[in-house]
Amino acid sequence: SEIVLARQVIMYLCRNLVDISLESIGKKLGNKDHMTVLHGVNKITEELETNEDLKNKIDVIKKKINPA
């Protein structure tokens, strides 16, 4: 479960911070199908609407990736 969440967060960040396709993201994450990636991105997007802790953690990660 923790691994799934972490993978979905990576999918979400890749989709929102890097200009690459769902297929490319899936290949980088263990040959996942593009629909699996889309599901992961959508799952995190929905979770961010109600989960302040997850939102804060993702904001910290984004700041570490792009401190400017």
Buried (B, 14 or more C-beta within 10 A) or exposed (E): EEEEBEBBBBBBBBBEEEEEEBEBBBBBBEEBEBEBBBBBBBBBEEBBEEEEEBBEEBEEBEEEEEEE
